[in-house]
Amino acid sequence: MILNQRQKDLLTWVNREGYVSVDRLAAQFQVTTQTIRRDITLLAENQLLQRYHGGASVLSSVENVAYDARQVLMAEEKRRIARAVAAQIPDNASLFINLGTTTEEVARALSQHRGLRVITNNFHIANLMCDFPDCEVLVAGGSLRKRDRGLTGEATVQFIRQFKVDYGIIGISSIEADGTLRDFDYREVLTSQAILQQSRQVWLVADHSKFERPAMVELGHLSQVDALFTDQPVSAELQDILDKGNTQLVVAA
């Protein structure tokens, strides 16, 4: 599935507003209501939003979008973010990289680096980076999630706590307006919290669709992050939070 720009913008708007009517969407994008209904049907079939009679709403706050859909959602934006991150990571660095399709793009963007030591609980990243030249990959133990090949649980957390690395690269499902970071799985959150604690620098990677999206489990706050890499400028309110927390904002060109 490849989304056009209107469909991407529609999805962002629904995620921000919670619920938007077909008529309002048609007026906003200056297309017919039939076109909007087709867009909503496509996005709903790919589990990116929930279709209602007369409009569309965000998905449940207790369940993330399916992994296959997340792989293509905001794909170009994720690649831009990944290139921006890779440009700032030196050779001979140690890294945690956690679960998520954006962090997987970061791993892919590091293919030309040398001397990396990577610790991950993401089988997709481990499989990808093990073929990079001069890159050592350590894989955490734990319970393997079938839907995205992620490792979580107490064994994962204990493994991560053995290390102190240069950079912790983490993805997230939701950044609220007050800077609260949220995700869907409390076991995944425990793993990401361990990465926050065991990294000298914490870099958060999140495209603009993650802002003000509903998710259930609190992970932490933007003030705990050293840098936020995203694809669009943030709101004035969020910029103020970043400034107060001395969190660097990197908007990927």
KETI-246914 format. One record per residue: residue number from 1; z negated, x negated, y negated of N, C-alpha, C in turn. Coordinates in steps of 0.1 Angstrom, whole numbers, plus 5000, padded with zeros to 4 digits. Layout:
BEGIN
- NUM;Z;X;Y;Z;X;Y;Z;X;Y $
...
//
This chain:
BEGIN
- 1;5000;4992;5012;5000;5000;5000;5000;4991;4988 $
- 2;5009;4993;4979;5010;4987;4966;5009;4997;4955 $
- 3;4999;4996;4946;4997;5005;4935;5005;5001;4923 $
- 4;5011;5011;4916;5017;5008;4903;5006;5008;4893 $
- 5;5010;5004;4880;5000;5003;4870;4993;5016;4867 $
- 6;5001;5027;4867;4994;5040;4864;4984;5043;4874 $
- 7;4987;5041;4887;4977;5044;4897;4965;5035;4896 $
- 8;4967;5022;4893;4955;5014;4891;4946;5019;4879 $
- 9;4953;5022;4868;4946;5027;4856;4939;5040;4859 $
- 10;4945;5049;4867;4939;5062;4871;4927;5059;4879 $
- 11;4928;5050;4889;4916;5047;4897;4904;5042;4889 $
- 12;4908;5033;4879;4897;5027;4871;4890;5038;4863 $
- 13;4898;5047;4857;4893;5058;4849;4884;5067;4857 $
- 14;4888;5071;4869;4880;5080;4878;4867;5072;4881 $
- 15;4868;5059;4884;4856;5052;4888;4846;5052;4876 $
- 16;4851;5051;4864;4843;5050;4852;4837;5064;4849 $
- 17;4845;5075;4850;4841;5088;4845;4833;5096;4856 $
- 18;4836;5092;4869;4829;5099;4880;4838;5111;4885 $
- 19;4843;5119;4876;4852;5130;4879;4862;5132;4867 $
- 20;4875;5134;4870;4885;5136;4860;4894;5147;4865 $
- 21;4898;5157;4857;4907;5168;4861;4921;5163;4861 $
- 22;4929;5170;4869;4944;5167;4869;4950;5168;4856 $
- 23;4946;5179;4848;4952;5182;4835;4949;5170;4826 $
- 24;4937;5166;4826;4933;5155;4817;4940;5142;4820 $
- 25;4942;5139;4833;4949;5127;4837;4964;5128;4833 $
- 26;4969;5140;4835;4984;5141;4831;4986;5139;4816 $
- 27;4976;5144;4808;4977;5142;4794;4975;5127;4790 $
- 28;4966;5121;4797;4963;5107;4794;4975;5098;4797 $
- 29;4982;5100;4808;4993;5092;4812;5006;5097;4809 $
- 30;5006;5109;4802;5019;5115;4798;5029;5117;4809 $
- 31;5024;5122;4820;5033;5126;4831;5029;5140;4836 $
- 32;5037;5145;4845;5034;5159;4849;5022;5160;4858 $
- 33;5017;5172;4860;5005;5173;4869;5009;5171;4883 $
- 34;5022;5174;4887;5027;5171;4900;5026;5156;4903 $
- 35;5030;5148;4893;5030;5133;4895;5015;5128;4897 $
- 36;5006;5134;4889;4992;5130;4891;4986;5134;4905 $
- 37;4990;5146;4909;4986;5151;4922;4991;5142;4933 $
- 38;5003;5137;4932;5009;5128;4942;5001;5115;4942 $
- 39;4997;5110;4930;4989;5098;4928;4976;5099;4935 $
- 40;4969;5111;4932;4956;5113;4938;4957;5114;4953 $
- 41;4967;5121;4958;4969;5122;4973;4970;5108;4979 $
- 42;4978;5100;4973;4980;5086;4978;4967;5078;4978 $
- 43;4960;5079;4967;4947;5072;4966;4937;5077;4975 $
- 44;4936;5090;4977;4927;5096;4986;4930;5093;5001 $
- 45;4942;5093;5004;4946;5090;5018;4942;5075;5022 $
- 46;4942;5067;5011;4938;5053;5014;4923;5050;5010 $
- 47;4916;5061;5009;4901;5061;5008;4897;5053;4995 $
- 48;4904;5055;4985;4901;5048;4972;4894;5058;4962 $
- 49;4896;5071;4964;4889;5081;4957;4888;5094;4965 $
- 50;4881;5104;4960;4879;5116;4967;4887;5127;4959 $
- 51;4896;5134;4966;4904;5145;4960;4896;5158;4960 $
- 52;4897;5165;4949;4892;5179;4948;4902;5188;4942 $
- 53;4901;5201;4944;4910;5210;4938;4909;5209;4923 $
- 54;4919;5205;4916;4919;5204;4902;4915;5190;4896 $
- 55;4913;5180;4905;4909;5167;4900;4906;5157;4911 $
- 56;4899;5147;4907;4895;5136;4916;4882;5130;4912 $
- 57;4874;5125;4921;4861;5119;4918;4860;5105;4926 $
- 58;4850;5098;4922;4847;5086;4929;4842;5089;4943 $
- 59;4843;5078;4952;4838;5080;4965;4823;5080;4965 $
- 60;4817;5082;4977;4803;5082;4978;4797;5069;4974 $
- 61;4785;5069;4969;4778;5057;4965;4771;5050;4977 $
- 62;4773;5056;4989;4766;5050;5001;4776;5043;5010 $
- 63;4789;5044;5007;4799;5038;5016;4810;5031;5008 $
- 64;4814;5019;5011;4824;5012;5004;4838;5016;5008 $
- 65;4848;5013;5000;4862;5015;5004;4865;5007;5016 $
- 66;4874;5013;5025;4878;5006;5037;4884;4992;5034 $
- 67;4881;4983;5043;4885;4969;5041;4900;4967;5039 $
- 68;4908;4974;5047;4923;4973;5046;4927;4977;5032 $
- 69;4921;4988;5027;4925;4992;5014;4920;4982;5003 $
- 70;4908;4977;5004;4903;4967;4995;4912;4954;4994 $
- 71;4918;4951;5005;4927;4939;5006;4938;4940;4996 $
- 72;4944;4952;4994;4955;4954;4985;4951;4959;4971 $
- 73;4939;4965;4970;4935;4970;4957;4932;4959;4947 $
- 74;4939;4960;4935;4937;4949;4925;4941;4935;4930 $
- 75;4951;4935;4939;4954;4922;4946;4957;4911;4936 $
- 76;4966;4914;4926;4970;4904;4917;4959;4900;4908 $
- 77;4950;4910;4904;4939;4906;4896;4929;4897;4903 $
- 78;4927;4899;4916;4919;4891;4924;4924;4877;4925 $
- 79;4937;4876;4926;4944;4862;4927;4942;4855;4914 $
- 80;4943;4862;4903;4941;4855;4890;4927;4850;4889 $
- 81;4917;4859;4892;4903;4855;4892;4901;4842;4901 $
- 82;4907;4843;4913;4905;4832;4923;4910;4819;4917 $
- 83;4922;4819;4911;4927;4807;4905;4918;4801;4894 $
- 84;4912;4810;4886;4903;4806;4875;4891;4799;4881 $
- 85;4886;4805;4892;4874;4798;4898;4878;4785;4904 $
- 86;4889;4784;4912;4893;4772;4918;4895;4761;4908 $
- 87;4900;4764;4896;4903;4754;4886;4890;4748;4881 $
- 88;4879;4754;4883;4866;4748;4878;4858;4742;4889 $
- 89;4862;4743;4901;4854;4737;4912;4860;4723;4915 $
- 90;4852;4712;4914;4857;4699;4917;4858;4696;4932 $
- 91;4865;4685;4935;4865;4680;4948;4851;4676;4952 $
- 92;4849;4675;4965;4836;4670;4970;4824;4679;4966 $
- 93;4826;4692;4966;4816;4701;4962;4811;4709;4975 $
- 94;4799;4714;4974;4794;4722;4984;4793;4737;4979 $
- 95;4796;4746;4988;4797;4760;4983;4792;4770;4994 $
- 96;4785;4780;4989;4784;4793;4997;4795;4802;4992 $
- 97;4801;4809;5001;4811;4820;4998;4807;4832;5007 $
- 98;4805;4843;5000;4800;4855;5008;4811;4864;5011 $
- 99;4807;4877;5015;4817;4887;5019;4825;4892;5008 $
- 100;4837;4897;5011;4845;4904;5000;4859;4899;5000 $
- 101;4868;4908;4995;4882;4904;4995;4885;4895;4983 $
- 102;4877;4896;4972;4879;4887;4961;4874;4873;4964 $
- 103;4863;4871;4971;4859;4858;4975;4869;4852;4986 $
- 104;4875;4860;4993;4885;4855;5003;4897;4849;4995 $
- 105;4900;4856;4983;4911;4850;4975;4906;4837;4969 $
- 106;4894;4835;4966;4889;4823;4961;4890;4812;4971 $
- 107;4886;4815;4984;4888;4806;4995;4902;4801;4996 $
- 108;4912;4811;4995;4926;4807;4996;4931;4798;4985 $
- 109;4925;4800;4973;4929;4792;4961;4924;4778;4962 $
- 110;4914;4775;4971;4909;4762;4972;4916;4753;4982 $
- 111;4928;4757;4987;4935;4750;4997;4938;4736;4994 $
- 112;4940;4732;4981;4943;4719;4978;4931;4710;4974 $
- 113;4919;4715;4975;4907;4707;4972;4904;4698;4984 $
- 114;4897;4687;4981;4893;4678;4991;4878;4676;4991 $
- 115;4873;4673;5003;4859;4670;5005;4850;4682;5003 $
- 116;4855;4694;5005;4846;4706;5004;4837;4708;5016 $
- 117;4825;4712;5014;4816;4717;5024;4813;4731;5021 $
- 118;4817;4740;5030;4816;4754;5027;4808;4761;5038 $
- 119;4798;4769;5033;4790;4777;5042;4793;4792;5039 $
- 120;4796;4799;5050;4800;4813;5047;4795;4822;5059 $
- 121;4794;4835;5055;4791;4845;5065;4803;4855;5067 $
- 122;4815;4850;5063;4827;4857;5063;4837;4851;5073 $
- 123;4839;4857;5084;4848;4852;5094;4862;4850;5089 $
- 124;4867;4859;5080;4880;4857;5075;4881;4844;5067 $
- 125;4871;4841;5059;4871;4828;5051;4870;4816;5061 $
- 126;4861;4817;5071;4860;4806;5080;4873;4803;5087 $
- 127;4880;4813;5091;4893;4812;5098;4903;4806;5089 $
- 128;4903;4810;5077;4913;4805;5067;4910;4790;5064 $
- 129;4897;4787;5060;4894;4774;5055;4893;4763;5065 $
- 130;4891;4767;5078;4890;4756;5088;4903;4748;5090 $
- 131;4914;4754;5085;4927;4746;5086;4930;4738;5074 $
- 132;4921;4739;5063;4923;4731;5051;4920;4716;5055 $
- 133;4928;4707;5049;4925;4693;5051;4912;4689;5045 $
- 134;4904;4681;5052;4892;4675;5046;4883;4686;5041 $
- 135;4881;4696;5049;4872;4707;5045;4863;4711;5057 $
- 136;4850;4709;5056;4840;4713;5066;4835;4727;5064 $
- 137;4836;4735;5074;4831;4749;5073;4820;4751;5083 $
- 138;4809;4757;5077;4797;4761;5085;4796;4776;5085 $
- 139;4795;4782;5097;4795;4796;5098;4781;4801;5101 $
- 140;4775;4810;5093;4762;4816;5096;4762;4825;5108 $
- 141;4751;4825;5115;4749;4834;5126;4746;4848;5121 $
- 142;4744;4857;5130;4739;4871;5126;4747;4882;5133 $
- 143;4745;4894;5128;4752;4906;5134;4766;4907;5128 $
- 144;4776;4908;5136;4790;4908;5131;4794;4923;5129 $
- 145;4798;4926;5116;4803;4939;5113;4818;4940;5117 $
- 146;4821;4950;5125;4834;4952;5130;4844;4954;5118 $
- 147;4840;4962;5108;4850;4967;5098;4856;4956;5090 $
- 148;4848;4945;5088;4853;4934;5079;4850;4920;5083 $
- 149;4845;4919;5096;4842;4906;5102;4832;4898;5093 $
- 150;4822;4905;5088;4811;4899;5080;4799;4898;5089 $
- 151;4791;4887;5087;4779;4884;5094;4767;4887;5084 $
- 152;4758;4896;5089;4746;4899;5081;4734;4900;5090 $
- 153;4722;4901;5084;4710;4902;5092;4701;4891;5089 $
- 154;4689;4891;5095;4679;4881;5093;4683;4867;5097 $
- 155;4691;4866;5108;4695;4853;5112;4705;4847;5102 $
- 156;4713;4855;5095;4722;4850;5085;4714;4845;5073 $
- 157;4704;4852;5069;4695;4848;5058;4688;4835;5061 $
- 158;4683;4834;5073;4675;4822;5076;4685;4810;5077 $
- 159;4697;4812;5081;4707;4801;5082;4709;4796;5068 $
- 160;4712;4805;5059;4715;4802;5045;4704;4794;5038 $
- 161;4691;4798;5041;4680;4792;5035;4678;4777;5038 $
- 162;4685;4772;5048;4684;4758;5052;4691;4749;5042 $
- 163;4700;4755;5033;4708;4747;5024;4706;4749;5010 $
- 164;4709;4739;5002;4710;4740;4987;4723;4735;4983 $
- 165;4732;4743;4977;4746;4739;4974;4749;4739;4959 $
- 166;4760;4733;4956;4764;4732;4942;4768;4746;4936 $
- 167;4776;4753;4944;4781;4766;4939;4779;4777;4949 $
- 168;4774;4788;4944;4774;4801;4952;4784;4810;4947 $
- 169;4794;4813;4954;4805;4822;4950;4803;4836;4956 $
- 170;4799;4846;4948;4796;4859;4954;4805;4870;4948 $
- 171;4808;4879;4957;4815;4892;4952;4804;4903;4951 $
- 172;4808;4914;4946;4799;4925;4943;4807;4938;4944 $
- 173;4800;4949;4947;4807;4962;4947;4805;4969;4933 $
- 174;4795;4966;4926;4792;4974;4914;4785;4966;4904 $
- 175;4789;4967;4891;4782;4961;4880;4779;4973;4870 $
- 176;4766;4977;4869;4763;4988;4860;4763;4984;4845 $
- 177;4763;4994;4837;4763;4991;4822;4752;4983;4817 $
- 178;4740;4983;4824;4729;4975;4820;4728;4962;4827 $
- 179;4739;4958;4834;4739;4945;4840;4734;4945;4855 $
- 180;4729;4956;4860;4724;4956;4874;4736;4954;4883 $
- 181;4734;4946;4893;4744;4944;4904;4740;4952;4916 $
- 182;4750;4959;4922;4747;4967;4933;4758;4965;4944 $
- 183;4753;4969;4956;4763;4969;4968;4759;4980;4977 $
- 184;4766;4981;4988;4764;4993;4997;4755;4990;5009 $
- 185;4755;4978;5014;4748;4975;5027;4735;4966;5023 $
- 186;4723;4971;5026;4711;4963;5023;4711;4950;5030 $
- 187;4716;4949;5042;4717;4936;5049;4726;4926;5042 $
- 188;4737;4931;5037;4746;4922;5030;4739;4918;5017 $
- 189;4732;4927;5010;4725;4924;4998;4714;4913;5000 $
- 190;4707;4913;5011;4697;4903;5015;4704;4889;5016 $
- 191;4716;4889;5022;4723;4877;5023;4727;4871;5010 $
- 192;4732;4880;5001;4737;4876;4988;4725;4871;4979 $
- 193;4713;4877;4981;4701;4873;4974;4697;4859;4978 $
- 194;4698;4856;4991;4695;4843;4995;4705;4832;4989 $
- 195;4718;4836;4988;4727;4827;4982;4724;4825;4967 $
- 196;4719;4835;4960;4715;4834;4946;4704;4823;4945 $
- 197;4695;4824;4954;4683;4815;4954;4686;4800;4958 $
- 198;4696;4799;4966;4699;4786;4972;4711;4779;4966 $
- 199;4716;4783;4954;4727;4778;4948;4723;4772;4934 $
- 200;4728;4760;4931;4725;4754;4918;4733;4762;4907 $
- 201;4745;4766;4910;4753;4774;4901;4757;4787;4908 $
- 202;4755;4799;4902;4760;4811;4909;4771;4817;4901 $
- 203;4783;4819;4907;4794;4824;4901;4798;4837;4907 $
- 204;4798;4848;4899;4802;4861;4904;4816;4864;4901 $
- 205;4823;4869;4911;4838;4873;4910;4839;4888;4911 $
- 206;4845;4894;4901;4846;4909;4902;4857;4913;4892 $
- 207;4867;4921;4898;4877;4927;4889;4872;4939;4882 $
- 208;4879;4944;4872;4874;4954;4863;4871;4967;4870 $
- 209;4876;4970;4881;4873;4982;4888;4859;4983;4893 $
- 210;4852;4971;4893;4838;4971;4898;4828;4975;4887 $
- 211;4832;4976;4875;4823;4979;4864;4820;4994;4864 $
- 212;4807;4997;4864;4801;5011;4863;4806;5019;4875 $
- 213;4808;5013;4887;4811;5020;4899;4798;5023;4906 $
- 214;4797;5035;4913;4784;5038;4920;4783;5030;4933 $
- 215;4771;5025;4935;4767;5019;4948;4752;5020;4949 $
- 216;4747;5019;4961;4733;5024;4963;4723;5013;4962 $
- 217;4726;5000;4967;4715;4990;4969;4716;4980;4957 $
- 218;4704;4978;4951;4703;4968;4941;4703;4954;4946 $
- 219;4711;4945;4941;4712;4931;4945;4704;4922;4935 $
- 220;4706;4925;4922;4700;4917;4912;4705;4921;4898 $
- 221;4706;4911;4890;4711;4913;4876;4720;4902;4871 $
- 222;4728;4906;4862;4738;4896;4856;4731;4883;4851 $
- 223;4719;4885;4846;4711;4874;4840;4708;4863;4851 $
- 224;4709;4866;4864;4707;4857;4874;4720;4849;4878 $
- 225;4731;4852;4871;4744;4846;4874;4747;4836;4862 $
- 226;4753;4825;4866;4757;4815;4856;4770;4818;4850 $
- 227;4779;4824;4858;4792;4827;4852;4798;4839;4859 $
- 228;4804;4848;4851;4811;4860;4856;4826;4858;4854 $
- 229;4834;4858;4865;4848;4857;4865;4854;4871;4867 $
- 230;4862;4875;4858;4868;4888;4859;4882;4888;4853 $
- 231;4889;4899;4852;4903;4900;4848;4905;4906;4835 $
- 232;4895;4913;4829;4896;4920;4816;4884;4917;4808 $
- 233;4885;4918;4794;4873;4917;4786;4863;4928;4789 $
- 234;4850;4925;4787;4840;4935;4791;4836;4942;4778 $
- 235;4828;4953;4780;4823;4961;4769;4814;4953;4760 $
- 236;4812;4957;4747;4803;4950;4738;4789;4950;4744 $
- 237;4785;4961;4750;4772;4962;4756;4770;4951;4767 $
- 238;4780;4950;4775;4779;4940;4786;4780;4926;4781 $
- 239;4788;4924;4771;4789;4911;4765;4775;4906;4759 $
- 240;4768;4916;4753;4755;4913;4748;4745;4909;4759 $
- 241;4746;4916;4770;4738;4912;4782;4741;4898;4787 $
- 242;4754;4895;4787;4758;4881;4791;4753;4871;4782 $
- 243;4754;4874;4769;4749;4864;4759;4734;4861;4760 $
- 244;4727;4872;4762;4712;4871;4763;4708;4863;4775 $
- 245;4716;4865;4786;4713;4858;4798;4719;4844;4800 $
- 246;4726;4840;4789;4734;4827;4790;4743;4826;4801 $
- 247;4749;4838;4804;4759;4839;4815;4773;4837;4809 $
- 248;4781;4827;4813;4794;4825;4808;4804;4836;4813 $
- 249;4812;4840;4805;4823;4850;4808;4836;4843;4809 $
- 250;4843;4844;4820;4856;4838;4822;4866;4849;4825 $
- 251;4875;4852;4816;4885;4863;4818;4898;4856;4822 $
- 252;4902;4858;4835;4913;4851;4841;4926;4855;4834 $
- 253;4934;4846;4829;4947;4848;4823;4957;4852;4833 $
//
